[in-house]
Amino acid sequence: MKFKTLGRTDISVSEICLGTMTWGSQNSQAEAFEQMDYALDHDVNFFDTAELYPTTPLSPETYADTERLIGNWFEKTGKRDKVVLATKVAGAGRPYIRGGAPITAKAIHEAVDASLARLKTDYIDLYQIHWPNRGHFHFRGAWGYNPFNQDKTQTLAEISEKLEALGDCVKAGKIRAIGLSNETTWGTQKFLTLAEQKGLPRVATVQNEYSLLYRHFDLDMAELSHHEDVGLLAYSPLAGGILSGKYLDGQQPAGSRGSINGNIGGRLVPEQEPATRAYVELARAHGLDPSQMALAFCLTRPFMAAAIIGATSMEQLKLNIGSADVKLSDEVMKAIAAIHRQYPMPI
């Protein structure tokens, strides 16, 4: 397992991060505990969660249960100091989370304190803004993205307010570093610029979607990452399990995300199938597991701080963690590039 440093912090994390969004819905507490035990025993020291989780499906009844399960594990094992823990404050849109209101300074302070209580810890290593107030193009929003109704003055004021609140939390010892999620290049740079101007915490990471089927980060975000030392935490590196090949030809395995969440956040659409099939066939032609090839590819990217894996079974978890040991040949990398050229944005 390789380790990376988050941004310009001194926080070292495994390049595989354990995602948790199924815990409390698809996975029981016992299963979550087993996953955390196994991951830590296999050098995965980085866990990512959010107050919003679990998401399979999202529900006001299960809101924040994932954080509670992690807190119970910390309490049981006493291994809080072995884990780099990341969580997130939810943005607007869910009535059962602070009335569905946008993220404000008050919301950040309330959310941090609530997460600390649920997680049964007195600090969070990486605290992330789950999505921006102004809207974004993530989660299939690229097809109708419209930034032209944004108010720049309001947006900059909101970013400053968030940074001030996060700075207060850092000073109080409640969080160590900050990150963004579902952000754009412009938005990320504004966080960096305002933090530098005001002497506030610097963004260390951006958690955006990245996979063989969705490679937006390869462009201007890659440039920002390189020059500003802001690493990518890639969510959905298997496109919600699609890149395993298990949904090809209309299959929908019982208990899978596709059987629970329908089109897997807009990813399970007919347009993805030719590209998915090409990647799966490439993997099998070279004696590789399709999921491991997809994850191993993510780990080759220079901007990758960590790829966030999620699993509903121990078999999946072991397979995904094992991708850290998979090395892709030049032949496979060239074939991946050719498929990407043919299907540049299938989801």
C-alpha positions in Angstrom: 0.0 0.0 0.0 1.3 3.4 -1.0 0.8 6.5 1.2 0.2 10.1 0.1 0.3 13.4 1.9 -2.9 15.4 1.8 -2.2 18.7 0.2 0.3 20.8 2.2 -0.6 19.2 5.5 1.4 16.6 7.4 -1.4 14.0 7.1 -0.4 10.8 5.5 -3.1 8.5 4.1 -3.3 5.2 2.2 -4.0 5.6 -1.5 -7.1 3.4 -1.0 -9.7 5.1 1.2 -12.5 3.1 2.8 -15.9 4.6 1.8 -18.8 4.1 4.1 -22.0 5.3 2.5 -23.8 1.9 2.6 -23.4 1.4 6.3 -26.7 1.6 8.1 -28.8 0.7 5.1 -27.2 -2.0 2.9 -24.7 -2.9 5.6 -25.4 -3.7 9.3 -23.2 -2.5 12.2 -21.5 -5.9 12.4 -20.7 -5.8 8.7 -19.4 -2.2 9.0 -17.2 -3.3 11.9 -15.8 -6.2 9.9 -15.0 -3.9 7.0 -13.1 -1.4 9.2 -11.2 -4.2 11.0 -10.1 -5.7 7.7 -9.2 -2.4 6.0 -7.1 -1.3 9.0 -5.4 -4.7 9.1 -4.5 -4.3 5.4 -2.9 -0.9 5.7 -6.0 1.2 4.8 -5.8 4.0 7.4 -8.1 6.4 5.7 -11.9 6.3 6.2 -14.4 8.7 4.5 -17.9 9.4 5.6 -20.5 12.2 5.8 -23.3 13.4 8.0 -25.6 12.6 5.0 -24.8 8.9 4.9 -26.1 6.2 4.4 -27.2 6.9 0.8 -28.5 3.5 -0.3 -31.1 4.9 -0.2 -31.1 8.3 1.4 -33.6 8.5 4.2 -34.5 10.9 7.1 -34.8 7.8 9.3 -31.2 6.7 8.7 -29.7 10.2 8.5 -26.2 10.2 10.1 -26.4 6.5 11.1 -23.1 5.8 9.3 -21.2 8.3 11.5 -22.8 6.6 14.5 -21.6 3.2 13.4 -18.1 4.5 13.0 -18.3 6.1 16.5 -19.4 2.8 18.0 -16.4 1.1 16.3 -14.0 3.7 17.7 -15.5 3.2 21.2 -15.3 -0.6 20.9 -11.8 -0.9 19.5 -10.0 2.2 20.9 -8.4 2.6 17.5 -9.3 6.2 16.7 -5.6 7.2 16.6 -4.9 4.6 13.9 -7.4 6.2 11.4 -7.4 9.3 9.3 -11.0 10.2 9.4 -12.8 12.4 6.9 -16.4 13.6 7.0 -18.5 16.3 5.4 -21.1 18.9 6.1 -24.3 18.5 3.9 -25.4 21.4 1.7 -28.9 22.6 0.9 -31.7 20.4 -0.3 -32.6 18.0 2.4 -35.4 19.3 4.6 -34.4 16.9 7.5 -30.9 18.4 7.6 -31.1 21.9 9.1 -34.3 22.6 7.3 -32.7 22.2 3.9 -30.8 25.5 4.2 -27.5 26.3 2.5 -24.2 26.0 4.4 -23.5 28.9 6.6 -21.0 29.5 9.4 -23.7 28.5 12.0 -24.4 25.4 10.0 -20.7 24.4 10.0 -20.4 24.9 13.7 -23.5 22.9 14.4 -22.6 20.1 12.0 -19.0 19.8 13.3 -20.2 19.4 16.9 -22.9 16.9 15.9 -20.5 14.8 13.9 -18.0 14.8 16.7 -20.6 13.5 19.1 -21.8 10.8 16.7 -18.3 9.8 15.8 -17.3 9.7 19.5 -14.1 11.6 18.9 -12.8 15.1 19.8 -11.3 15.8 16.3 -11.9 15.2 12.6 -8.8 14.9 10.4 -10.4 16.2 7.2 -13.6 18.1 7.1 -15.2 18.7 3.7 -17.9 20.9 2.2 -20.1 18.2 0.6 -21.4 20.5 -2.2 -21.4 24.2 -2.9 -24.3 26.5 -2.2 -24.3 28.0 -5.7 -24.9 24.7 -7.5 -22.4 22.6 -9.6 -22.3 20.2 -12.6 -21.6 17.0 -10.7 -24.0 14.1 -10.4 -24.9 14.3 -14.1 -25.5 18.0 -13.9 -23.1 18.6 -16.8 -25.8 18.1 -19.4 -27.7 21.2 -18.2 -25.1 23.1 -16.3 -25.8 26.9 -16.2 -23.4 29.1 -14.2 -24.7 32.3 -15.7 -27.2 33.0 -13.0 -24.6 32.9 -10.2 -24.0 36.0 -8.1 -20.2 36.4 -7.8 -20.3 38.8 -4.9 -22.6 36.5 -2.9 -20.5 33.4 -3.7 -17.3 35.0 -2.6 -19.0 36.2 0.6 -20.2 32.7 1.3 -16.8 31.1 0.7 -15.2 33.6 3.1 -17.9 32.8 5.7 -17.2 29.1 5.3 -13.5 29.6 5.6 -13.9 31.8 8.7 -16.0 29.1 10.4 -13.7 26.3 9.4 -10.7 28.4 10.7 -12.5 28.7 14.1 -12.9 24.9 14.2 -9.2 24.4 13.4 -8.2 26.8 16.1 -10.5 25.0 18.5 -8.8 21.7 17.6 -12.0 20.2 16.3 -10.6 19.7 12.7 -7.1 19.3 11.4 -7.6 20.1 7.6 -10.3 21.1 5.2 -11.4 19.8 1.8 -14.1 20.4 -0.8 -16.4 18.1 -2.7 -18.3 18.4 -5.9 -16.4 21.6 -6.7 -15.2 23.3 -9.8 -11.8 24.7 -10.8 -13.0 28.3 -10.3 -14.6 27.5 -6.9 -11.5 25.6 -5.6 -9.2 28.4 -6.7 -11.4 31.0 -4.9 -11.1 29.0 -1.7 -7.4 28.9 -2.1 -7.0 32.6 -2.9 -9.3 33.8 -0.1 -7.6 31.5 2.4 -4.2 33.0 1.5 -5.4 36.5 1.6 -7.1 36.1 5.0 -4.7 33.7 6.7 -7.3 31.0 6.9 -7.1 27.1 6.4 -6.0 26.0 3.0 -7.9 23.4 1.0 -6.0 20.1 1.0 -8.3 18.0 -1.2 -11.2 17.9 -3.5 -13.5 14.9 -3.5 -15.0 14.7 -7.0 -16.2 11.8 -9.1 -13.6 10.1 -11.2 -13.5 6.8 -13.0 -12.8 5.3 -16.4 -16.3 6.4 -17.4 -16.0 10.0 -16.0 -12.7 11.7 -16.4 -13.5 15.4 -16.1 -10.7 15.8 -13.5 -8.1 15.1 -16.2 -8.5 18.6 -17.6 -8.3 22.0 -15.8 -8.7 20.4 -12.3 -5.6 18.3 -13.0 -3.7 21.6 -13.7 -4.9 23.2 -10.5 -4.1 20.0 -8.6 -0.5 20.0 -9.9 0.3 23.7 -9.3 -1.7 24.1 -6.0 -1.1 20.7 -4.3 -4.8 19.9 -4.0 -5.2 16.1 -4.4 -8.2 14.3 -5.7 -10.2 12.0 -3.5 -12.0 10.0 -6.2 -15.5 8.9 -5.4 -17.3 6.3 -7.5 -14.1 5.0 -9.1 -16.1 2.0 -10.2 -19.0 4.2 -11.3 -21.3 2.7 -8.7 -20.2 -0.8 -9.5 -20.9 -0.5 -13.2 -17.3 -1.0 -14.2 -17.3 -4.5 -12.6 -19.5 -5.5 -15.5 -22.3 -6.9 -13.3 -25.0 -4.7 -15.0 -24.1 -5.6 -18.6 -26.9 -6.8 -20.8 -29.6 -5.5 -18.4 -28.5 -7.6 -15.4 -29.5 -6.3 -12.0 -28.1 -8.5 -9.2 -30.2 -8.8 -6.1 -28.9 -6.5 -3.4 -26.8 -4.4 -5.7 -27.0 -0.6 -5.9 -28.7 -0.9 -9.2 -31.5 -2.9 -7.6 -31.9 -0.3 -4.8 -31.0 3.1 -6.3 -32.4 2.6 -9.9 -30.0 4.2 -12.3 -27.3 4.7 -9.7 -27.4 8.4 -9.7 -27.9 8.7 -13.5 -24.9 6.5 -14.3 -26.7 3.3 -15.3 -27.9 4.6 -18.7 -27.6 2.9 -22.2 -24.8 5.3 -23.2 -22.4 3.7 -20.8 -22.8 0.1 -21.9 -20.5 0.1 -25.0 -17.6 1.7 -23.0 -18.2 -0.5 -20.0 -18.2 -3.6 -22.2 -14.9 -2.4 -23.9 -13.2 -1.9 -20.5 -14.5 -5.3 -19.1 -13.3 -7.1 -22.2 -9.9 -5.4 -22.1 -9.5 -6.5 -18.5 -10.4 -10.1 -19.1 -8.2 -10.3 -22.2 -5.2 -9.5 -20.0 -6.2 -11.7 -17.1 -7.3 -8.8 -14.9 -10.4 -8.4 -12.8 -12.4 -5.5 -14.3 -12.9 -3.8 -11.0 -9.2 -4.1 -10.1 -8.2 -2.7 -13.4 -10.5 0.3 -13.1 -9.2 1.1 -9.6 -5.5 0.4 -10.5 -6.0 2.9 -13.4 -7.2 5.6 -11.0 -4.1 5.0 -8.8 -1.8 5.8 -11.8 -3.1 9.4 -12.0 -0.6 11.9 -10.7 -3.3 14.0 -9.0 -4.8 11.1 -7.1 -4.6 11.5 -3.3 -6.8 8.4 -2.7 -9.4 6.4 -4.5 -12.5 5.8 -2.3 -13.8 2.3 -2.5 -17.2 1.1 -1.2 -18.2 -2.5 -0.7 -21.4 -4.3 0.5 -19.6 -7.6 0.9 -16.2 -8.7 2.3 -15.5 -10.3 -1.1 -15.8 -7.0 -2.8 -13.8 -5.2 -0.1 -10.9 -7.7 -0.4 -10.9 -7.4 -4.2 -10.9 -3.6 -4.1 -8.2 -3.3 -1.6 -6.1 -5.8 -3.6 -6.2 -3.3 -6.5 -3.3 -1.4 -4.8 -1.0 -4.3 -5.8 -2.1 -4.4 -9.4 0.3 -2.9 -12.0 -1.1 -2.1 -15.4 1.2 -2.8 -18.4 1.9 -0.2 -21.1 -0.2 -2.3 -23.4 -3.2 -2.1 -21.1 -2.7 1.7 -20.5 -2.6 2.3 -24.3 -5.8 0.3 -24.8 -7.5 2.3 -22.0 -6.5 5.5 -23.7 -7.9 4.2 -27.0 -11.2 3.3 -25.4 -11.4 6.7 -23.7 -10.8 8.4 -27.0 -13.7 6.5 -28.5 -16.0 7.0 -25.5 -14.9 10.2 -23.8 -17.9 10.9 -21.6 -20.4 8.0 -21.6 -22.1 9.0 -18.3 
